[in-house]
Structure formats: C-alpha cells, structure tokens
C-alpha cells in the first residue's frame, strides 16, 4: 500500500513539475517572442514549486531518502535499529501532529486573502503545509508499524 501511495505522490509531483515548466516556458515565450507578459505565470509557478517541495518531502520520508547520519546504525544490531526507528517515528509523528494543528489557523487566516496576480485565495498555497504534514503523520505511522514488524 505504501508503494502505491508513493507512486501516486510521485505522479502528482511530476504533474506539478510539468505544469511549472510549461508556465515558465510560456512566460519566457510571451516576454521575448510576443513582447508581452503573463503576470500570473511566475506566481502560479511559485505555488506549484511550494506544493512540489512539501509533497516531495513526504515521498522522501516514505522512501527513507532524507539526509540522515547513519554511521551509528551500521554498528548496531537490527533489533536496536528497529527500536530506534520506532522512537524516531514517534517523535516525527508528534512533531507533525503539532505542525498540522498549527497549520490550520494559518490556512484559515490566509483564506480571506487573494494572490496578487492570479486572484485565487491564498489558502490553496498555505494548505500545502497542512496536506504534507497530514500525509507525513500517516507515513510515520506506517514506518512505526514496519519497524515493529522487524523487531
């Protein structure tokens, strides 16, 4: 199940990247070829980039690709490594729970504001943090369960 979720998130990130490239290409094309400007393109590309980074962090966590100092784990038995992974999953779970709880008021406070160029509510930008932390909470639960199985 985790692999399916990761694959879906990777496709989503790919779509965001394609959208960002298309928008920026269109902006360059209109600026230098058509002598015009797409005022909203760079702002929208920035929003797509923010979403891509947050969802990408979830994928990296689920695939265990975040930067870690793992020199100690090489010298520890598998059982101890599983226990340490359970502890780190609990810490990440608690941190993400707090971050999720604190992100909701931010999204609500920005829901009344609109972006300058695209005139869309800023809640869609700031909800990227809430969505990413929500997904990370479940990823921490999955990691905890997998570590328990290895123990």
KAQUIQUI-V540767 format. One record per helix or strand of 2 or more residues. SS is the DSSP state (~ for helix, > for strand). FROM is the first residue (numbers start at 1). TO is the last residue. If there is no record, write none. Layout:
# KAQUIQUI-V540767
ss=SS from=FROM to=TO
ss=SS from=FROM to=TO
This chain:
# KAQUIQUI-V540767
ss=~ from=2 to=32
ss=~ from=39 to=62
ss=~ from=71 to=75
ss=~ from=78 to=110
ss=~ from=123 to=150
